[in-house]
């Protein structure tokens, strides 16, 4: 990709929801060189999957120039969606294999656009299994939920 730097940016993301749907939050940690940026936010009425997607979108959007990025998520929905399912959804006019509209299509489009600026590798990590950065992203997502509740 033109303008891509050799240094890999690492993103750890997570989403949380109190009730599904209910108040939700998203969190991400972006490691770019020596820089470490924490991002989080929330919505008063949402779903966990929407928050998982939003975390990655906001983290990718925070990068000012095209980069090589490794995204770590504990959401198989996000990891498989972007890596495996998205091309077929697009071919079917944003419909699933059983002809139903793709849920969260607005966010999938936004994620696709945010990721297109970068060279991205997608990694799944087991959630709530003691992975330090995943635990931190989870804590940030829960801060987002707290903000959505107030």
C-alpha positions in Angstrom: 0.0 0.0 0.0 1.5 3.4 -0.9 2.6 5.5 2.1 2.5 2.4 4.4 5.2 2.4 7.1 7.1 -0.7 8.2 6.2 -0.2 11.8 3.2 -2.2 12.8 0.4 -0.5 14.8 -1.3 -2.8 17.2 -4.9 -2.3 18.2 -6.7 -4.1 21.0 -10.4 -3.6 21.1 -13.5 -4.7 23.0 -17.2 -3.9 23.4 -19.5 -4.3 26.4 -23.2 -4.1 26.9 -25.3 -4.1 30.1 -28.3 -6.0 28.6 -28.3 -6.8 24.9 -29.7 -4.4 23.8 -29.0 -1.9 26.5 -26.4 0.7 27.5 -23.1 -0.2 25.8 -19.5 0.9 25.6 -16.5 0.3 23.4 -12.8 0.6 24.2 -9.5 0.3 22.3 -5.8 0.7 22.9 -3.7 1.8 20.0 0.1 1.2 20.1 2.0 3.2 17.5 5.7 3.2 18.1 6.3 4.6 21.6 2.8 6.1 21.7 -0.1 4.4 23.5 -3.6 5.8 23.1 -6.7 4.8 25.0 -10.0 5.4 23.3 -13.5 4.7 24.7 -17.1 5.8 24.4 -20.6 4.5 24.9 -24.2 4.6 23.7 -27.4 4.5 25.8 -29.2 1.9 23.7 -27.1 -0.5 21.6 -25.9 -4.1 21.3 -22.7 -5.8 22.2 -21.9 -6.5 18.5 -22.4 -2.9 17.6 -19.9 -1.9 20.4 -17.4 -4.5 19.2 -17.5 -3.1 15.7 -17.4 0.5 16.9 -14.3 -0.1 18.9 -12.3 -1.2 15.9 -13.8 1.5 13.7 -12.8 4.3 16.0 -9.3 2.9 16.6 -8.7 2.6 12.8 -10.1 6.1 12.2 -7.7 7.5 14.8 -4.7 6.7 12.6 -3.8 9.8 10.6 -2.0 8.0 7.7 -2.0 4.6 6.1 -0.3 2.1 8.3 0.3 -1.6 8.7 -2.0 -2.7 11.5 -2.6 -5.8 13.6 -6.1 -5.7 15.2 -6.7 -8.0 18.2 -10.4 -8.6 19.1 -12.1 -11.1 21.3 -15.1 -10.9 19.0 -15.3 -13.7 16.4 -18.2 -11.8 15.0 -15.8 -8.9 14.1 -12.8 -11.1 13.1 -14.8 -13.6 10.9 -17.1 -10.9 9.6 -14.4 -8.7 8.2 -12.1 -11.6 7.1 -14.6 -14.2 5.8 -18.2 -13.1 5.6 -18.1 -9.5 4.2 -17.3 -10.3 0.5 -20.3 -12.7 0.3 -22.6 -10.2 2.0 -21.6 -7.6 -0.6 -22.1 -10.0 -3.5 -25.6 -10.8 -2.2 -26.5 -7.1 -1.8 -25.9 -7.0 2.0 -27.9 -10.2 2.6 -27.0 -13.3 4.6 -26.9 -16.7 3.1 -30.5 -17.2 4.1 -31.5 -13.9 2.4 -32.0 -11.8 5.5 -30.5 -8.3 5.8 -27.1 -8.3 7.3 -27.3 -6.9 10.9 -25.2 -3.8 11.6 -24.6 -3.3 7.8 -24.0 0.4 8.5 -21.1 -0.4 10.8 -19.8 -3.1 8.5 -19.6 -0.5 5.7 -17.9 1.9 8.0 -15.4 -0.7 9.2 -14.6 -1.7 5.6 -14.0 1.9 4.7 -11.8 2.5 7.8 -9.8 -0.6 7.2 -9.3 0.1 3.4 -6.9 2.9 4.3 -4.5 0.5 5.9 -3.0 -3.0 5.5 -4.7 -4.9 8.3 -4.2 -8.3 9.8 -7.1 -9.5 12.0 -6.5 -11.6 15.1 -8.9 -13.2 17.5 -7.9 -13.5 21.2 -9.9 -15.4 23.8 -11.7 -12.9 26.0 -11.6 -12.8 29.8 -8.6 -15.2 29.7 -6.0 -13.0 31.3 -4.7 -11.3 28.1 -3.4 -8.0 29.6 -4.3 -5.7 26.6 -7.7 -7.4 26.1 -8.5 -6.9 29.8 -7.5 -3.3 29.5 -9.7 -2.8 26.4 -12.5 -4.5 28.3 -12.1 -2.0 31.2 -12.2 0.9 28.7 -15.4 -0.5 27.2 -16.9 -0.7 30.7 -15.9 2.9 31.2 -17.9 3.6 28.1 -20.9 1.9 29.5 -20.6 3.9 32.7 -20.6 7.1 30.6 -23.7 5.9 28.7 -25.5 5.4 31.9 -24.9 8.9 33.2 
